[in-house]
Amino acid sequence: MTKTPLRVLAAMSGGVDSAVAAARAAEAGHDVTGVHLALSANPQSFRTGARGCCTIEDSRDARRAADVIGIPFYVWDLAERFREDVVDDFVAEYEAGRTPNPCLRCNEKIKFAALLDKALALGFDAVCTGHYATVVLNEDGTRELHRASDMAKDQSYVLGVLDEKQLAHAMFPLGDTLTTKDEIRAEAERRGLAVAKKPDSHDICFIADGDTQGFLAARLGKAEGDIVDESGTKIGSHEGAYGFTIGQRKGLRIGHPAADGKPRYVLDISPVNNTVTVGPAEALDVTALTAIKPRWCGTAPRAPAATPPSSAPTATRPR
């Protein structure tokens, strides 16, 4: 049975993955329109070599790819929304002693909230991206997010925040094909896409030089504090607790080894008293997780049955 063609808005970053995804969607017979999201108020500063994205160069690369594919192309300015929902959130999370994933937040708040909402309002049926993930349609009509066919490139972990309604309007043309990145580049070259040999962007897109601690220090300021061991004894100092991540080993600059000679790791970050606690690797063992905003792939599990109070009478079986 031939699938009904959809009106698809293809998010084109200027990279090879999103260009090939848009080309595949168009080749499948869908009515595709390309859009590049301008996410920086100062687009000149967001790329250094293979780092970062969102430059004028990227928007031009996306436009050239759209011309080759033969689809309409637009640039949408979402810089203010990106700053509020991704960059400001990133800084606030570090300030609170947590380690955020800005790609996850961007997918949640920008690509599948701001972009998808606007796309649906304009009459589009789906948003297409170059992510490596798959959406499975169940017999009952519900949808589930699954990993990509190629586990080495899977990106479902940064899409796990999407709900079923958003998944119903998501299209990932690269997710169900077992192709290597070299094969994706070869496909782009066969299609005449100039981005075939463009290097992938790495690290955090809005920190082009890769200096996360410097980026945070410029916004939160330096705040000297103590590095302590598990007993609370001061063994070093730092210039901002936001510069550390639970499980971190390198860059502690404590100055003297532990009594057992083993490396130390960050065990806890306390923004209240600006203290970083370090200790042995075994102290990082996790036996339970506490989570907020859970997303379930499929039907959510039932809540466990309430445990009766210990004072309740115990039923006995007659002999």
C-alpha positions in Angstrom: 0.0 0.0 0.0 1.4 3.4 -0.9 1.8 5.7 2.0 0.0 9.1 1.8 2.6 11.9 1.1 3.0 14.2 4.0 3.8 17.9 4.3 7.2 17.7 6.0 9.3 20.5 7.5 13.0 19.4 7.5 15.2 21.0 10.1 18.5 21.5 8.3 21.4 22.4 10.5 23.9 22.8 7.6 25.4 19.4 8.3 25.5 16.2 6.3 23.0 14.2 8.4 20.1 16.6 8.2 20.8 17.2 4.5 20.6 13.5 3.7 17.5 13.1 5.9 15.8 15.9 4.0 16.8 14.3 0.7 15.5 10.9 1.7 12.2 12.5 2.8 11.8 14.2 -0.5 12.8 11.1 -2.4 10.1 9.2 -0.5 7.5 11.4 -2.2 6.8 13.8 0.7 6.2 17.5 0.2 9.4 18.8 2.0 10.3 22.3 3.0 13.7 23.0 4.5 14.2 25.3 7.4 17.4 26.4 9.2 17.1 27.6 12.8 19.1 30.7 13.6 19.9 30.0 17.3 22.5 32.7 17.9 22.1 36.4 18.1 25.8 36.6 17.1 26.1 33.8 14.5 29.7 34.6 13.7 30.9 33.3 17.0 29.4 29.8 17.3 31.9 27.7 15.3 35.6 27.0 15.6 36.7 24.4 13.1 34.6 21.3 13.9 33.2 22.8 17.1 29.9 24.5 17.4 27.2 25.3 14.9 24.7 28.0 14.1 26.9 30.2 11.9 26.1 32.1 8.8 28.2 29.5 7.0 25.9 26.7 8.3 22.8 28.5 7.1 24.4 28.9 3.7 25.4 25.3 3.6 21.8 24.3 4.4 20.4 26.6 1.7 22.7 25.1 -0.9 21.7 21.6 0.1 18.0 22.6 -0.2 18.7 24.0 -3.7 20.3 20.7 -4.8 17.4 18.6 -3.3 15.0 21.0 -5.0 12.9 22.0 -2.0 11.9 25.5 -0.6 14.1 26.8 2.1 13.7 29.4 4.9 15.6 30.6 8.0 13.7 31.0 11.2 15.0 33.1 14.0 14.7 31.2 17.3 17.7 32.8 19.0 15.8 34.4 21.9 13.9 31.1 22.6 17.2 29.2 22.4 18.9 31.5 24.8 16.1 31.3 27.4 15.3 27.6 27.1 18.7 26.1 26.5 21.6 28.4 27.3 20.1 30.0 30.4 18.8 26.6 31.6 22.4 25.2 31.0 23.9 27.9 33.3 21.1 27.5 35.9 21.6 23.8 36.1 25.3 24.0 36.7 24.7 26.7 39.3 22.4 24.3 41.1 25.1 21.6 41.2 23.7 19.5 38.4 25.1 18.5 35.0 22.7 19.3 32.2 22.5 17.9 28.6 21.8 20.9 26.4 21.1 18.7 23.3 18.3 17.0 25.2 16.9 20.4 26.2 17.2 21.7 22.7 15.3 18.8 21.2 12.6 19.1 23.9 12.2 22.9 23.9 13.3 24.0 20.4 13.0 21.3 17.7 10.0 19.5 19.1 8.2 22.3 20.9 8.9 25.7 19.3 9.6 24.3 15.8 7.0 21.6 15.8 4.3 23.8 17.2 5.0 26.4 14.5 5.1 23.7 11.9 1.7 22.2 12.9 0.2 25.7 13.0 1.4 26.2 9.4 -0.2 23.0 8.2 2.8 20.7 8.2 2.3 17.0 9.2 5.7 16.3 10.5 9.2 17.6 11.4 12.1 15.7 9.9 15.6 15.7 11.4 18.9 13.9 10.9 18.8 12.1 14.3 19.6 8.4 14.5 16.5 7.0 16.2 13.3 5.2 15.2 9.6 5.6 15.9 7.6 2.4 16.2 3.9 2.4 15.5 2.0 -0.1 17.5 -1.1 -2.0 16.5 -3.2 0.1 18.9 -2.0 3.3 17.2 0.4 4.4 20.0 4.0 5.2 19.2 7.3 4.3 20.9 10.8 5.8 20.6 13.4 3.1 19.9 17.1 3.1 19.4 18.5 3.5 15.9 19.4 0.3 13.9 23.0 1.3 14.2 23.8 1.3 17.9 27.1 3.1 17.3 25.3 6.2 16.1 22.1 6.0 18.3 20.8 9.3 19.5 17.5 8.2 21.1 18.9 9.2 24.5 18.6 12.9 23.6 15.1 12.4 22.3 13.8 10.5 25.3 11.9 13.6 26.5 9.5 13.6 23.5 6.0 12.5 24.4 3.7 10.4 22.2 2.0 13.4 20.6 5.4 14.8 19.5 6.5 11.3 18.3 3.4 11.2 16.1 4.8 14.2 14.1 8.5 13.2 14.1 10.3 11.7 11.2 13.9 10.3 11.4 14.9 9.0 7.9 18.3 7.9 9.1 17.2 5.9 12.1 16.3 2.6 10.5 19.2 2.1 8.1 22.3 0.2 9.0 24.7 2.6 7.3 28.0 4.0 8.7 28.8 7.7 8.7 31.2 7.2 5.8 28.2 5.7 3.8 26.0 8.7 4.7 28.8 10.9 3.4 29.1 8.8 0.3 25.3 9.1 -0.2 25.5 12.9 0.2 28.3 13.0 -2.4 26.2 10.9 -4.9 23.4 13.3 -4.4 25.7 16.3 -5.1 25.5 17.7 -1.6 28.5 19.9 -0.9 28.3 19.1 2.9 29.4 15.5 2.2 32.9 16.2 3.6 31.9 18.8 6.1 33.3 17.9 9.6 30.8 17.0 12.3 30.3 19.5 15.1 31.4 18.4 18.5 30.8 19.3 22.1 28.3 22.0 23.1 27.2 24.1 20.1 27.1 27.4 21.9 30.6 27.0 23.5 32.6 27.0 20.3 36.1 26.9 22.0 35.1 23.9 24.2 35.9 25.8 27.5 32.8 25.1 29.5 34.3 26.2 32.8 35.4 29.5 31.2 31.9 30.0 29.7 30.3 29.4 33.1 32.8 31.6 35.0 32.0 34.5 32.7 28.3 34.2 33.6 28.5 33.1 37.3 31.7 34.7 38.4 34.5 33.0 40.3 33.6 31.8 43.8 36.3 30.2 45.8 35.4 27.2 47.9 36.7 24.0 49.5 37.3 20.6 48.2 36.8 18.1 51.1 37.1 14.4 51.6 34.3 12.1 52.9 35.1 13.1 56.5 34.7 16.8 55.7 38.4 17.6 55.9 39.6 20.3 53.5 42.1 18.9 51.1 42.0 21.5 48.3 40.2 24.6 46.9 38.4 25.6 43.7 37.1 28.7 42.0 33.5 27.6 41.5 31.6 24.4 42.3 29.9 24.7 39.0 33.1 23.6 37.3 32.7 20.1 38.5 30.6 17.0 37.6 29.8 14.0 39.7 32.2 11.2 38.8 34.9 13.6 37.6 38.5 12.5 38.1 40.7 14.8 36.1 41.2 18.5 36.8 40.7 18.3 40.6 44.1 19.9 41.3 44.1 18.6 44.9 47.9 18.6 45.2 48.5 15.5 47.3 47.5 11.9 46.9 45.0 9.9 49.0 46.3 7.8 51.8 45.7 4.6 49.8 47.3 6.1 46.7 44.2 5.6 44.6 42.6 8.3 42.5 39.8 10.5 43.9 36.5 11.3 42.2 33.9 14.0 42.7 31.2 12.5 44.9 29.0 15.5 45.7 28.6 19.1 44.7 26.9 21.4 47.2 26.1 24.9 45.8 24.7 26.0 49.1 28.1 26.1 50.8 30.1 26.0 47.6 31.8 22.7 48.6 33.0 19.8 46.4 33.3 16.4 48.1 35.7 13.8 46.6 36.4 10.2 47.5 37.2 6.7 46.1 35.6 5.2 43.1 33.6 2.7 45.1 31.8 5.6 46.8 30.2 6.3 43.4 28.3 3.0 43.4 24.6 3.6 42.8 21.9 1.3 44.1 18.8 3.4 43.4 17.7 6.3 41.2 15.4 9.2 42.0 14.0 10.8 38.8 11.6 13.5 37.8 9.5 13.9 34.6 9.7 10.2 33.6 9.1 9.2 30.0 8.1 5.7 29.3 8.7 3.8 26.0 5.2 2.3 25.9 2.7 1.9 28.7 3.9 3.4 32.0 4.4 0.7 34.7 1.9 0.4 37.4 2.7 1.9 40.8 3.7 -0.7 43.3 1.1 -1.8 45.7 1.1 -0.1 49.1 2.9 -1.9 51.8 0.6 -2.6 54.8 1.7 -0.9 58.1 3.9 -3.1 60.3 1.3 -2.9 63.0 -1.4 -4.5 60.9 -2.5 -8.0 62.0 -1.0 -10.8 60.0 -3.3 -13.3 58.4 -2.6 -16.9 59.2 -3.6 -20.0 57.3 -5.6 -22.5 59.3 -3.9 -25.8 59.7 
